[in-house]
């Protein structure tokens, strides 16, 4: 990247996704540059964008490398039907 170093974005682990009065969902993020904290940010998603991201994450996690703790009955509904199936594009 440039002289300022690599930019990394990660979720703030202690903050849950939050919903605002207008229905928007916010995911709090940390921005780091060159390994040093730079600032906080938030990803704003509409309900439709959040639903699409949810579906894409469920699809992407559909392989045997996905580590899910607990018995199948305790897993989120979206993960129960896809576990163990392999998709090819």
Backbone torsions as a table, in degrees:
resi	resn	phi	psi	omega
1	UNK	NA	-153.5	-177.1
2	UNK	-82.0	-170.0	-179.3
3	UNK	-66.2	-19.9	-176.8
4	UNK	-80.9	-10.0	176.6
5	UNK	101.5	170.5	-177.9
6	UNK	-69.2	138.9	176.7
7	UNK	-97.6	130.2	177.8
8	UNK	-121.3	139.0	178.0
9	UNK	-121.5	130.9	177.2
10	UNK	-143.6	156.5	176.6
11	UNK	-69.2	149.2	171.2
12	UNK	-80.8	108.8	-171.0
13	UNK	-62.6	-26.5	-177.0
14	UNK	-85.9	-4.4	-177.1
15	UNK	-112.3	123.5	178.1
16	UNK	-76.4	161.9	171.6
17	UNK	-61.6	137.5	-179.1
18	UNK	-122.8	151.1	179.7
19	UNK	-111.7	131.3	178.1
20	UNK	-91.0	169.5	-177.2
21	UNK	-59.4	-30.8	-179.6
22	UNK	-82.4	2.0	179.2
23	UNK	94.9	-12.3	178.9
24	UNK	-64.0	146.5	176.7
25	UNK	-110.9	140.5	-178.8
26	UNK	-122.8	135.0	175.3
27	UNK	-116.3	116.6	179.9
28	UNK	-74.6	137.8	-175.1
29	UNK	-129.0	154.3	169.4
30	UNK	-109.2	136.8	174.7
31	UNK	-110.8	128.7	178.0
32	UNK	-124.9	144.7	176.0
33	UNK	-129.5	126.7	-179.2
34	UNK	59.5	29.8	178.2
35	UNK	86.0	-7.7	-178.9
36	UNK	-105.3	140.5	177.5
37	UNK	-59.5	134.4	178.2
38	UNK	-112.2	-49.7	179.2
39	UNK	-170.0	166.8	172.4
40	UNK	-89.7	152.8	174.8
41	UNK	-148.7	172.4	176.4
42	UNK	-139.1	136.6	174.2
43	UNK	-92.3	120.7	178.9
44	UNK	-99.3	128.8	178.6
45	UNK	-126.0	140.2	169.9
46	UNK	-73.8	163.7	175.7
47	UNK	-55.8	-38.8	179.3
48	UNK	-65.7	-41.6	178.3
49	UNK	-65.8	-40.2	178.7
50	UNK	-64.2	-40.7	178.9
51	UNK	-64.8	-40.6	178.2
52	UNK	-65.2	-43.0	177.4
53	UNK	-62.2	-42.6	177.9
54	UNK	-58.0	-48.2	179.8
55	UNK	-63.0	-41.8	-179.3
56	UNK	-67.0	-37.4	177.1
57	UNK	-66.7	-42.6	176.9
58	UNK	-59.3	-42.9	179.6
59	UNK	-64.7	-45.7	-178.0
60	UNK	-65.6	-31.5	-179.5
61	UNK	-80.9	0.3	-176.2
62	UNK	-80.2	69.8	171.2
63	UNK	-153.8	169.8	-175.1
64	UNK	-73.3	-7.7	178.0
65	UNK	-82.7	-12.6	179.5
66	UNK	-69.6	120.2	179.9
67	UNK	-93.7	111.8	176.7
68	UNK	-120.9	122.6	179.9
69	UNK	-79.1	156.3	175.4
70	UNK	85.1	164.5	179.9
71	UNK	-68.1	159.2	-178.0
72	UNK	-54.4	-38.1	-179.1
73	UNK	-62.4	-19.7	179.8
74	UNK	-98.1	-3.0	-180.0
75	UNK	-78.8	155.6	177.6
76	UNK	-57.7	146.1	-178.9
77	UNK	-52.7	-39.2	-176.4
78	UNK	-65.0	-21.4	-178.4
79	UNK	-95.2	-16.1	-176.1
80	UNK	-67.9	-42.9	-175.2
81	UNK	-77.2	-23.2	-175.3
82	UNK	-97.5	-14.5	-179.3
83	UNK	-60.4	134.4	177.3
84	UNK	84.7	-5.8	177.0
85	UNK	-100.8	139.4	178.2
86	UNK	-107.8	132.0	178.3
87	UNK	-107.9	144.4	172.9
88	UNK	-120.4	141.6	-179.2
89	UNK	-97.8	NA	NA
